[in-house]
């Protein structure tokens, strides 16, 4: 472990900037899908059929949950990659 890269102030700032950026992007996608597609834009999506119902209802009932699960797995994968890149990964 002695050869492990230590973070400098610059590396630490870049790591946290990348971390906050992926969190913000994930939150915007989550809000757009759950609140936007499921509630606010539902009238616009009501004419698009999906699986026997309209797209707005599908997003409100299933789509937002599926997107949320995809975001969780992507975030975990991306953070592991970011941790390895900046030398803060768990062994």
C-alpha positions as CSV (number, residue, x, y, z in Angstrom):
1,X,0.0,0.0,0.0
2,X,3.0,2.3,0.3
3,X,3.1,2.7,-3.5
4,X,-0.5,3.9,-3.6
5,X,-0.9,7.3,-5.1
6,X,-1.8,10.0,-2.6
7,X,-4.2,12.7,-3.6
8,X,-2.9,16.2,-3.8
9,X,-5.2,19.2,-3.4
10,X,-5.6,19.5,-7.2
11,X,-6.5,15.8,-7.5
12,X,-8.9,16.0,-4.6
13,X,-10.7,19.0,-6.2
14,X,-10.9,17.3,-9.6
15,X,-12.2,14.1,-7.9
16,X,-15.0,15.9,-6.1
17,X,-15.9,18.0,-9.1
18,X,-16.4,14.8,-11.2
19,X,-18.3,13.3,-8.3
20,X,-20.7,16.2,-7.9
21,X,-21.1,16.4,-11.7
22,X,-22.3,12.8,-12.0
23,X,-24.6,13.3,-9.0
24,X,-26.2,16.4,-10.5
25,X,-26.6,14.7,-13.9
26,X,-28.2,11.7,-12.3
27,X,-30.5,13.9,-10.3
28,X,-31.6,15.9,-13.3
29,X,-32.3,12.6,-15.3
30,X,-34.2,11.2,-12.3
31,X,-36.3,14.4,-11.9
32,X,-37.0,14.7,-15.6
33,X,-38.2,11.1,-15.8
34,X,-40.2,10.8,-12.6
35,X,-41.7,14.3,-12.2
36,X,-41.4,15.5,-15.8
37,X,-42.6,12.4,-17.8
38,X,-44.8,10.9,-15.1
39,X,-46.6,14.0,-14.0
40,X,-45.9,17.3,-15.8
41,X,-45.6,16.0,-19.4
42,X,-48.2,13.2,-19.0
43,X,-50.9,14.9,-21.1
44,X,-48.4,15.3,-23.9
45,X,-47.4,11.6,-23.7
46,X,-51.0,10.3,-23.4
47,X,-51.4,9.6,-27.1
48,X,-48.4,7.3,-27.3
49,X,-49.4,3.7,-26.6
50,X,-47.0,1.4,-24.7
51,X,-48.0,-2.1,-23.5
52,X,-51.7,-1.4,-23.5
53,X,-51.5,2.0,-21.8
54,X,-50.2,5.4,-22.6
55,X,-46.5,6.4,-22.2
56,X,-47.2,9.0,-19.4
57,X,-48.9,6.4,-17.2
58,X,-46.2,3.9,-18.0
59,X,-43.5,6.4,-16.9
60,X,-45.4,7.1,-13.7
61,X,-45.9,3.5,-12.8
62,X,-42.9,1.6,-14.2
63,X,-40.6,3.7,-16.3
64,X,-39.3,6.0,-13.6
65,X,-38.5,3.0,-11.4
66,X,-36.6,1.3,-14.2
67,X,-34.7,4.4,-15.1
68,X,-33.9,4.9,-11.4
69,X,-32.5,1.4,-11.1
70,X,-30.4,2.0,-14.3
71,X,-29.1,5.2,-12.7
72,X,-28.1,3.4,-9.5
73,X,-26.1,0.8,-11.4
74,X,-24.5,3.3,-13.7
75,X,-23.5,5.5,-10.8
76,X,-21.9,2.6,-8.9
77,X,-20.0,1.6,-12.0
78,X,-18.9,5.2,-12.8
79,X,-17.8,5.9,-9.2
80,X,-15.7,2.7,-9.1
81,X,-14.0,3.8,-12.3
82,X,-13.5,7.3,-10.9
83,X,-12.1,5.9,-7.6
84,X,-9.6,3.8,-9.5
85,X,-8.7,6.8,-11.7
86,X,-7.9,9.0,-8.7
87,X,-6.4,6.2,-6.6
88,X,-9.1,6.1,-3.8
89,X,-10.6,2.8,-4.7
90,X,-11.2,0.2,-2.0
91,X,-9.1,-2.9,-2.2
